[in-house]
């Protein structure tokens, strides 16, 4: 039984002669052939070469024609993509075509045979299908409607839009669903089923309510029916992260295969998948896959296999392998398929990882406002909580007219309001859209108060330099951390995205700042943080600069590995980490 026969059997919910192995190899294809992601994503022959190298090296049971998955349709629609030919960083969207709501009317569905790089991927798919289509299942990567809408507007703007203008959100997503359908149909026409990637729609970026009420309905009403009508037999929906809160809504899209990423509730996913007769892929943690060690990678993998082997549609997967992920780490996952996973028992906790220091000091009870708080300040705090920008501006003006000092407005209403927001986010009572809306409302108030506070000579509690590291042009996490820090009384110098080491060092020196926060969304770029820290050491600055890091691929182990000072896994934790850094600097006699 070859891979194609095995996958057809398992995807039909029949027990195969073994469990399929499907690692997520995208930019890592370039590593296998000594090319950068930017090189192979623009050359169909190099792309095919990378796919063949993946097939030979890892013996996967399906291949996906895709590298920089979320950029292809976006570029064809007018997004400006930045490429990194001289480094292994993954290309990304640098500028987007929808600047105002009416811009959507200027867009039209691209022709996959003519526009952008879509024809390139179809050409690569044809060549690969001719070479291996009789041996292995091949899939064409398409961007899901939520993620594509995020690329067209900018992630932060679109995420806020989902809460503030549901009608426009639906309009844009209906358009992007039809774009995805057009690309998917083009793959079907050459004999290849599409695979949908829509990880921007994961909690906490998209609230479960929005996913259920808008996103899943666009899938069920437009994208999935159009792909099935075109002849697609299997239509997997890949949404990374912990999608447990939206699992029922994902199933309701009528997808033919679900993904339980490493953070998901495996038992619940398995139960729901069996109830709905759905194949299910389960992923090994990509951070662990990258950093190792091998024994822990295999413990993690064996735990998955032990829990899921009796699901007839179970597929063993991995999170996205970093460009320079050690191949032996991926081999180690596959090797577990030859072990006695049915009778395996763990010798140590697998999913219960050590509680991070930054999480350990999050308060257990919700912050409250001081007793006897003036009604105007309480109204202001509540307006920030609700994200009412216009009300915040009016209430700040009223508070000033009532002769409440600007510093008191910040300290007694605005900072406590953001403390409440941060706590509720940590408790999963709200999600990134609500946090962004609240932070933007707070920022509108600060625009009025900041110059008034400056006139009094009052200083911020501390100053922080922020930047997304070189090769990474994602900014939503950094922006949210910056707004939360501002709400906590810090002054922020934001260097933006794609920041080289020289710019970090120069800004720290020129502004005499002693706290730097670095963000990375990609496993490809996370290692650049170590270069910045090494530069601090080379410049003799390491002992006087506290380094805070965060981002999707980051964890406490990586923080320790690169000698950073603090790790935070959310914007709320970022504030806590900054306060700790401030206290540590003061203990050293350094004014931050």
C-alpha positions as CSV (number, residue, x, y, z in Angstrom):
1,X,0.0,0.0,0.0
2,X,1.6,3.3,-1.1
3,X,1.0,6.7,0.5
4,X,-1.8,7.6,-1.9
5,X,-3.7,4.4,-1.1
6,X,-3.1,4.8,2.6
7,X,-4.4,8.3,2.7
8,X,-7.4,7.5,0.6
9,X,-8.3,4.8,3.1
10,X,-7.7,6.8,6.2
11,X,-9.5,9.8,4.8
12,X,-12.5,7.5,4.3
13,X,-12.3,6.7,8.0
14,X,-11.0,3.2,7.5
15,X,-8.1,1.7,9.4
16,X,-4.9,1.7,7.3
17,X,-2.0,-0.6,7.6
18,X,-0.2,2.2,9.5
19,X,-0.8,5.7,10.7
20,X,-0.1,8.4,8.1
21,X,2.7,10.9,8.8
22,X,2.2,14.5,7.6
23,X,4.7,17.0,8.8
24,X,4.1,20.6,8.0
25,X,7.0,21.5,5.7
26,X,6.8,24.9,4.0
27,X,9.8,27.2,4.2
28,X,11.8,24.2,5.4
29,X,11.7,23.0,1.8
30,X,14.2,25.7,1.0
31,X,16.6,24.5,3.7
32,X,16.5,21.0,2.1
33,X,17.8,22.3,-1.2
34,X,19.9,25.2,0.0
35,X,17.6,27.9,-1.2
36,X,15.8,30.7,0.6
37,X,12.0,30.7,0.9
38,X,12.0,33.9,-1.2
39,X,13.9,32.1,-4.0
40,X,11.8,28.9,-4.2
41,X,8.4,30.7,-3.8
42,X,9.0,32.5,-7.1
43,X,10.4,29.6,-9.2
44,X,8.2,26.7,-10.0
45,X,11.1,24.4,-10.7
46,X,12.8,25.2,-7.4
47,X,9.4,24.7,-5.7
48,X,9.1,21.2,-7.2
49,X,12.7,20.5,-6.3
50,X,11.9,21.4,-2.7
51,X,8.8,19.2,-2.7
52,X,10.7,16.2,-4.1
53,X,13.4,16.7,-1.5
54,X,10.8,16.8,1.2
55,X,9.3,13.5,-0.2
56,X,12.7,11.8,-0.3
57,X,13.9,13.0,3.1
58,X,10.9,12.6,5.3
59,X,8.6,10.1,3.4
60,X,5.5,12.1,4.2
61,X,2.0,10.7,3.2
62,X,0.9,13.9,1.5
63,X,2.6,16.9,0.0
64,X,1.4,20.5,0.0
65,X,2.2,22.9,-2.8
66,X,2.9,26.0,-0.8
67,X,5.6,28.0,0.8
68,X,4.5,31.5,1.9
69,X,0.9,30.3,2.1
70,X,-0.9,33.5,3.1
71,X,0.7,35.7,0.5
72,X,-0.2,34.3,-2.9
73,X,-3.8,35.4,-3.3
74,X,-3.1,38.6,-1.4
75,X,-0.3,39.5,-3.8
76,X,-2.6,38.9,-6.8
77,X,-5.1,41.3,-5.2
78,X,-2.6,44.1,-4.8
79,X,-0.8,43.5,-1.5
80,X,2.9,44.5,-1.6
81,X,5.0,41.5,-0.6
82,X,8.5,42.0,0.8
83,X,11.0,39.3,-0.2
84,X,14.2,38.3,1.6
85,X,16.5,36.9,-1.1
86,X,19.6,37.0,1.1
87,X,18.1,35.4,4.2
88,X,15.9,32.5,5.2
89,X,13.1,34.8,6.4
90,X,9.6,34.1,5.0
91,X,8.1,36.7,2.7
92,X,5.2,38.7,4.0
93,X,2.7,41.5,3.3
94,X,4.3,45.0,3.7
95,X,1.4,47.1,2.4
96,X,-2.3,46.3,1.7
97,X,-4.8,47.6,-0.8
98,X,-7.8,48.3,1.4
99,X,-7.1,51.6,3.2
100,X,-10.7,52.7,3.5
101,X,-13.9,50.7,3.3
102,X,-14.9,51.7,-0.2
103,X,-11.6,50.2,-1.5
104,X,-13.2,46.8,-1.6
105,X,-15.3,47.8,-4.6
106,X,-12.1,48.4,-6.6
107,X,-11.0,44.7,-6.2
108,X,-12.0,41.9,-8.5
109,X,-11.5,38.2,-8.2
110,X,-8.1,37.3,-9.7
111,X,-7.6,34.8,-12.5
112,X,-5.5,32.0,-11.1
113,X,-4.1,31.2,-14.5
114,X,-2.8,34.7,-15.1
115,X,-2.5,36.8,-11.9
116,X,0.4,37.2,-9.5
117,X,2.1,34.0,-8.5
118,X,-1.0,31.9,-8.7
119,X,0.0,30.4,-12.1
120,X,3.4,29.5,-10.7
121,X,1.8,27.4,-8.0
122,X,-0.5,25.7,-10.5
123,X,2.5,25.0,-12.7
124,X,4.4,23.4,-9.8
125,X,1.4,21.4,-8.9
126,X,1.1,20.1,-12.4
127,X,4.7,19.0,-12.6
128,X,4.6,17.4,-9.1
129,X,1.4,15.6,-10.0
130,X,2.9,14.2,-13.1
131,X,5.9,12.9,-11.2
132,X,4.3,11.6,-8.0
133,X,0.5,11.8,-8.4
134,X,0.3,8.0,-8.7
135,X,2.2,7.5,-5.4
136,X,1.2,10.3,-2.9
137,X,-1.7,12.7,-2.3
138,X,-0.9,16.2,-3.4
139,X,-2.7,19.3,-2.2
140,X,-2.8,22.9,-3.3
141,X,-2.6,25.5,-0.5
142,X,-5.3,28.2,-0.5
143,X,-5.8,31.0,1.9
144,X,-9.0,31.0,4.0
145,X,-11.4,34.0,3.9
146,X,-10.6,35.4,7.3
147,X,-6.8,35.3,6.9
148,X,-7.1,36.8,3.4
149,X,-9.3,39.6,4.6
150,X,-6.7,40.3,7.3
151,X,-4.0,40.6,4.7
152,X,-6.1,42.9,2.5
153,X,-6.8,45.4,5.4
154,X,-4.0,44.7,7.8
155,X,-4.6,42.3,10.6
156,X,-5.1,44.8,13.3
157,X,-7.6,46.8,11.3
158,X,-9.6,43.8,10.2
159,X,-9.7,42.2,13.7
160,X,-11.1,45.5,15.1
161,X,-13.5,45.6,12.1
162,X,-15.0,42.2,13.0
163,X,-16.3,43.7,16.2
164,X,-17.2,47.2,15.0
165,X,-18.7,46.6,11.6
166,X,-20.1,43.0,11.2
167,X,-21.9,43.9,8.0
168,X,-18.6,45.1,6.3
169,X,-16.8,42.0,7.7
170,X,-19.3,39.7,6.0
171,X,-19.0,41.6,2.7
172,X,-15.3,41.4,2.7
173,X,-15.2,37.8,3.8
174,X,-17.7,36.8,1.1
175,X,-15.4,38.3,-1.4
176,X,-12.3,36.6,-0.1
177,X,-14.2,33.3,0.1
178,X,-14.8,33.6,-3.6
179,X,-11.2,34.4,-4.3
180,X,-10.2,31.2,-2.3
181,X,-12.8,29.2,-4.2
182,X,-11.4,30.4,-7.6
183,X,-7.9,29.3,-6.6
184,X,-9.1,26.1,-5.2
185,X,-11.1,25.3,-8.3
186,X,-7.9,25.8,-10.4
187,X,-6.2,23.2,-8.4
188,X,-9.1,20.8,-8.8
189,X,-9.0,21.3,-12.6
190,X,-5.5,19.8,-12.6
191,X,-6.5,16.9,-10.4
192,X,-5.5,18.2,-7.0
193,X,-7.7,18.9,-4.0
194,X,-7.2,22.1,-2.1
195,X,-6.2,22.5,1.5
196,X,-7.4,25.6,3.3
197,X,-5.2,27.6,5.7
198,X,-7.0,30.1,7.9
199,X,-5.0,30.4,11.1
200,X,-5.7,34.2,11.5
201,X,-9.2,33.0,12.5
202,X,-7.9,31.2,15.6
203,X,-8.7,32.3,19.1
204,X,-7.7,34.7,20.6
205,X,-7.3,36.7,17.3
206,X,-10.9,36.0,16.3
207,X,-13.5,35.7,19.1
208,X,-15.4,32.4,19.1
209,X,-18.6,34.4,18.7
210,X,-17.4,36.0,15.5
211,X,-16.2,32.7,14.2
212,X,-19.5,31.0,14.9
213,X,-21.7,33.9,13.7
214,X,-19.8,35.1,10.6
215,X,-16.7,33.0,9.7
216,X,-18.1,29.5,9.8
217,X,-21.3,30.6,7.9
218,X,-19.2,32.1,5.1
219,X,-17.4,28.7,4.8
220,X,-20.7,26.8,4.8
221,X,-22.5,29.1,2.5
222,X,-19.8,29.9,-0.1
223,X,-16.4,28.3,0.1
224,X,-17.0,24.7,0.9
225,X,-20.0,24.3,-1.4
226,X,-18.2,25.9,-4.3
227,X,-15.2,23.7,-3.9
228,X,-17.3,20.6,-3.6
229,X,-19.3,21.6,-6.7
230,X,-16.1,21.9,-8.6
231,X,-15.2,18.3,-7.8
232,X,-13.0,18.6,-4.7
233,X,-13.3,15.3,-2.7
234,X,-11.3,16.2,0.4
235,X,-11.2,19.8,1.8
236,X,-9.1,20.0,5.0
237,X,-9.4,23.2,7.1
238,X,-6.2,24.1,8.9
239,X,-6.5,26.6,11.7
240,X,-3.6,26.5,14.1
241,X,-3.5,27.3,17.8
242,X,-6.0,26.1,20.4
243,X,-9.2,25.9,18.5
244,X,-11.1,24.0,21.2
245,X,-13.4,27.0,21.8
246,X,-14.5,27.0,18.1
247,X,-14.4,23.2,17.4
248,X,-18.1,22.8,16.9
249,X,-18.2,25.8,14.5
250,X,-15.2,24.4,12.6
251,X,-17.1,21.1,12.2
252,X,-20.2,23.0,11.1
253,X,-18.3,24.5,8.1
254,X,-18.6,21.0,6.4
255,X,-14.9,20.6,6.1
256,X,-13.8,17.0,5.5
257,X,-10.8,17.0,7.9
258,X,-10.0,18.9,11.1
259,X,-6.8,19.8,12.9
260,X,-6.1,19.5,16.6
261,X,-3.0,21.6,17.0
262,X,-0.6,20.9,19.9
263,X,-2.5,23.2,22.3
264,X,-5.9,21.7,21.6
265,X,-8.0,19.3,23.8
266,X,-7.1,16.0,22.1
267,X,-9.7,13.9,23.9
268,X,-12.5,16.3,22.9
269,X,-11.3,16.6,19.3
270,X,-11.2,12.8,19.1
271,X,-14.7,12.5,20.5
272,X,-16.1,15.1,18.2
273,X,-14.3,13.8,15.1
274,X,-15.6,10.3,15.7
275,X,-19.1,11.5,16.3
276,X,-19.0,13.4,13.0
277,X,-17.1,10.7,11.1
278,X,-14.2,13.1,10.4
279,X,-10.5,12.4,9.9
280,X,-8.3,14.3,12.4
281,X,-4.7,15.4,12.3
282,X,-2.9,16.1,15.6
283,X,0.3,18.2,15.7
284,X,3.5,18.0,17.6
285,X,4.5,21.4,19.2
286,X,6.6,23.3,16.5
287,X,8.6,25.0,19.2
288,X,9.6,21.6,20.7
289,X,10.2,20.3,17.2
290,X,12.7,23.1,16.6
291,X,14.5,23.2,19.9
292,X,14.4,19.6,21.0
293,X,15.8,17.6,22.7
294,X,14.8,14.4,20.8
295,X,13.7,12.5,23.8
296,X,11.1,15.2,24.7
297,X,10.0,15.4,21.1
298,X,9.4,11.6,21.1
299,X,7.6,11.8,24.5
300,X,5.3,14.4,23.1
301,X,4.7,12.3,19.9
302,X,4.1,9.1,21.8
303,X,1.5,10.7,24.0
304,X,-0.4,11.8,20.8
305,X,-0.1,8.3,19.3
306,X,-1.2,6.6,22.5
307,X,-4.3,8.8,22.7
308,X,-5.3,8.6,19.0
309,X,-4.1,5.4,17.4
310,X,-7.6,3.8,17.5
311,X,-9.2,6.7,15.6
312,X,-9.5,5.3,12.0
313,X,-9.0,8.8,10.5
314,X,-6.1,9.8,12.7
315,X,-3.1,11.5,11.0
316,X,0.2,12.3,12.8
317,X,1.4,15.8,12.0
318,X,3.7,18.6,13.2
319,X,3.4,22.3,13.6
320,X,5.2,24.2,10.9
321,X,8.9,23.2,10.8
322,X,11.2,26.2,10.9
323,X,13.5,26.8,8.0
324,X,16.5,25.5,9.9
325,X,14.7,22.9,11.9
326,X,17.1,20.0,12.5
327,X,16.0,17.2,10.1
328,X,16.7,14.6,12.8
329,X,14.0,16.2,14.9
330,X,11.4,15.6,12.2
331,X,12.9,12.1,11.8
332,X,12.4,11.5,15.5
333,X,8.6,12.2,15.2
334,X,8.3,9.7,12.3
335,X,10.4,7.1,14.2
336,X,7.7,6.9,16.9
337,X,5.4,5.2,14.4
338,X,7.6,2.1,14.8
339,X,7.4,2.1,18.6
340,X,4.9,0.4,20.9
341,X,2.7,3.5,21.2
342,X,-0.4,1.4,22.1
343,X,1.1,0.4,25.4
344,X,3.2,3.4,26.1
345,X,2.8,5.2,29.4
346,X,4.4,8.6,30.2
347,X,7.2,8.9,32.8
348,X,6.7,12.7,33.1
349,X,4.0,15.3,32.4
350,X,3.7,16.0,28.7
351,X,1.2,18.8,28.3
352,X,1.5,20.3,31.8
353,X,4.5,22.5,31.2
354,X,6.2,24.5,33.9
355,X,4.1,27.6,34.8
356,X,5.9,30.6,33.4
357,X,7.2,33.1,35.8
358,X,5.3,35.9,34.1
359,X,2.1,33.9,34.4
360,X,2.7,33.0,38.0
361,X,2.4,36.6,39.2
362,X,-0.9,37.3,37.4
363,X,-3.5,38.3,40.0
364,X,-6.1,35.7,40.9
365,X,-8.9,38.2,41.5
366,X,-10.1,40.8,39.1
367,X,-8.7,44.3,39.6
368,X,-11.2,46.8,40.9
369,X,-11.4,50.6,41.0
370,X,-10.8,52.5,44.2
371,X,-13.6,53.2,46.5
372,X,-15.1,56.6,46.2
373,X,-13.9,57.1,42.6
374,X,-15.4,60.1,41.1
375,X,-18.4,59.3,38.8
376,X,-16.7,60.9,35.8
377,X,-13.6,58.7,36.3
378,X,-15.6,55.6,36.7
379,X,-17.5,56.4,33.5
380,X,-14.2,57.0,31.7
381,X,-12.9,53.6,32.9
382,X,-16.0,51.8,31.8
383,X,-15.9,53.6,28.4
384,X,-12.3,52.3,27.9
385,X,-13.5,48.8,28.9
386,X,-16.2,49.0,26.2
387,X,-13.9,50.5,23.6
388,X,-16.0,53.6,23.1
389,X,-13.5,56.0,21.6
390,X,-15.8,59.0,21.2
391,X,-17.0,58.7,24.8
392,X,-13.5,58.4,26.1
393,X,-12.5,61.7,24.4
394,X,-15.6,63.5,25.8
395,X,-15.1,62.1,29.3
396,X,-11.4,63.0,29.4
397,X,-12.4,66.6,28.4
398,X,-15.1,66.6,31.1
399,X,-12.7,65.4,33.8
400,X,-10.2,68.1,32.9
401,X,-13.0,70.7,33.1
402,X,-13.8,69.4,36.6
403,X,-10.2,70.2,37.4
404,X,-9.0,66.6,37.8
405,X,-5.3,66.7,37.1
406,X,-4.3,64.8,33.9
407,X,-2.0,62.5,35.9
408,X,-4.8,61.5,38.1
409,X,-7.1,60.7,35.2
410,X,-4.4,58.3,33.9
411,X,-3.5,56.8,37.2
412,X,-7.0,56.4,38.7
413,X,-9.1,55.6,35.6
414,X,-7.1,54.7,32.6
415,X,-4.4,52.4,34.0
416,X,-7.0,50.5,36.2
417,X,-9.3,50.1,33.2
418,X,-6.5,48.4,31.2
419,X,-5.6,46.3,34.2
420,X,-9.2,45.0,34.1
421,X,-8.9,44.3,30.4
422,X,-5.6,42.5,30.9
423,X,-7.0,40.3,33.6
424,X,-10.1,39.4,31.6
425,X,-7.9,38.5,28.6
426,X,-5.8,36.3,30.8
427,X,-9.0,34.6,32.1
428,X,-10.2,34.1,28.4
429,X,-13.2,36.2,29.1
430,X,-12.4,38.4,26.1
431,X,-10.1,38.1,23.1
432,X,-7.7,40.2,21.0
433,X,-10.4,42.2,19.2
434,X,-11.9,43.4,22.5
435,X,-8.4,44.2,23.8
436,X,-7.5,46.1,20.7
437,X,-10.7,48.1,20.8
438,X,-10.2,49.0,24.5
439,X,-6.5,49.9,23.9
440,X,-7.4,52.1,20.9
441,X,-10.0,53.9,23.0
442,X,-7.5,54.4,25.8
443,X,-5.0,55.8,23.2
444,X,-7.4,58.4,22.1
445,X,-7.6,59.7,25.7
446,X,-3.9,59.7,26.0
447,X,-3.5,61.9,22.9
448,X,-5.2,64.6,24.9
449,X,-3.5,63.9,28.2
450,X,0.1,63.2,27.2
451,X,1.1,66.8,26.3
452,X,-0.6,68.1,29.4
453,X,1.3,65.7,31.6
454,X,4.5,66.6,29.8
455,X,3.9,70.3,30.7
456,X,3.8,69.4,34.4
457,X,7.2,67.8,34.2
458,X,5.9,64.4,35.3
459,X,7.8,61.4,33.9
460,X,6.5,58.1,32.7
461,X,7.0,55.1,35.0
462,X,9.5,53.8,32.5
463,X,10.5,53.7,28.9
464,X,10.5,50.7,26.6
465,X,12.0,50.2,23.1
466,X,9.8,47.9,20.9
467,X,10.4,46.2,17.6
468,X,9.6,43.2,15.5
469,X,12.9,41.6,14.5
470,X,14.5,41.6,11.1
471,X,12.8,39.4,8.6
472,X,9.5,39.5,10.3
473,X,6.9,42.1,9.3
474,X,4.1,41.1,11.6
475,X,3.1,43.9,14.0
476,X,-0.2,43.1,15.7
477,X,1.3,41.5,18.8
478,X,3.9,44.3,19.1
479,X,1.3,47.0,18.7
480,X,-1.0,45.5,21.3
481,X,1.9,45.2,23.8
482,X,2.8,48.8,23.1
483,X,-0.7,50.0,23.7
484,X,-1.0,48.0,26.9
485,X,2.3,49.4,28.2
486,X,1.2,52.9,27.4
487,X,-2.0,52.2,29.3
488,X,0.2,51.2,32.2
489,X,2.1,54.5,32.2
490,X,5.2,53.5,30.1
491,X,6.6,55.6,27.3
492,X,7.1,53.6,24.1
493,X,9.5,54.1,21.3
494,X,8.3,51.8,18.6
495,X,10.8,50.9,15.8
496,X,8.2,49.1,13.8
497,X,8.9,45.8,12.0
498,X,11.8,44.2,10.2
499,X,14.2,45.9,12.6
500,X,17.9,45.0,12.2
501,X,20.2,44.6,15.1
502,X,22.0,47.9,14.4
503,X,18.8,49.8,14.7
504,X,18.0,48.3,18.1
505,X,21.4,49.2,19.4
506,X,21.5,52.7,18.0
507,X,18.0,53.5,19.4
508,X,18.9,52.2,22.8
509,X,22.1,54.4,22.9
510,X,20.6,57.5,21.4
511,X,17.6,57.5,23.7
512,X,19.3,56.1,26.8
513,X,16.6,53.4,27.1
514,X,17.3,50.3,29.3
515,X,14.3,48.1,28.4
516,X,13.9,46.5,25.0
517,X,10.9,44.3,23.9
518,X,11.3,42.1,20.8
519,X,8.6,40.3,19.0
520,X,8.6,37.5,16.4
521,X,5.7,35.6,14.8
522,X,7.8,33.2,12.7
523,X,10.1,30.4,13.8
524,X,12.3,31.5,11.0
525,X,13.0,34.9,12.7
526,X,12.9,34.0,16.4
527,X,16.6,33.2,16.3
528,X,17.4,36.8,15.3
529,X,16.6,37.8,18.9
530,X,19.8,36.1,20.0
531,X,21.8,38.3,17.5
532,X,20.4,41.4,19.2
533,X,21.3,40.1,22.7
534,X,24.8,39.2,21.5
535,X,25.2,42.7,20.1
536,X,24.2,44.1,23.5
537,X,27.0,42.0,25.0
538,X,29.5,43.1,22.3
539,X,28.6,46.7,23.0
540,X,29.0,46.3,26.8
541,X,25.3,47.1,27.3
542,X,23.9,43.7,28.4
543,X,24.1,44.4,32.2
544,X,22.2,47.6,31.9
545,X,19.5,46.6,29.4
546,X,16.6,44.3,30.3
547,X,15.4,42.2,27.4
548,X,11.7,41.2,27.0
549,X,10.6,38.8,24.3
550,X,7.3,37.3,23.0
551,X,5.5,36.0,20.0
552,X,3.8,32.8,18.8
553,X,6.9,30.6,18.5
554,X,8.5,31.8,21.8
555,X,8.5,30.0,25.1
556,X,10.3,30.1,28.4
557,X,12.9,27.5,27.2
558,X,13.8,29.7,24.3
559,X,14.0,32.8,26.5
560,X,16.6,30.9,28.7
561,X,18.4,29.6,25.7
562,X,19.1,33.0,24.2
563,X,19.8,34.7,27.6
564,X,16.8,37.0,27.4
565,X,15.5,38.3,30.8
566,X,11.7,37.9,30.5
567,X,9.2,36.0,28.4
568,X,5.6,37.0,28.1
569,X,3.0,35.0,26.2
570,X,0.4,37.8,26.0
571,X,0.1,41.6,26.0
572,X,-1.1,41.5,29.6
573,X,1.9,39.4,30.6
574,X,4.1,41.9,28.7
575,X,3.0,44.6,31.1
576,X,3.8,42.4,34.1
577,X,7.2,41.6,32.7
578,X,7.9,45.3,32.0
579,X,7.0,46.2,35.6
580,X,9.4,43.4,36.9
581,X,12.1,44.7,34.6
582,X,11.5,48.2,35.9
583,X,11.9,47.0,39.5
584,X,15.0,45.1,38.6
585,X,16.6,48.1,37.0
586,X,15.8,50.3,40.0
587,X,17.4,47.7,42.2
588,X,20.6,48.2,40.1
589,X,20.4,51.9,40.5
590,X,19.4,52.4,36.9
591,X,16.7,55.0,36.0
592,X,14.5,53.5,33.3
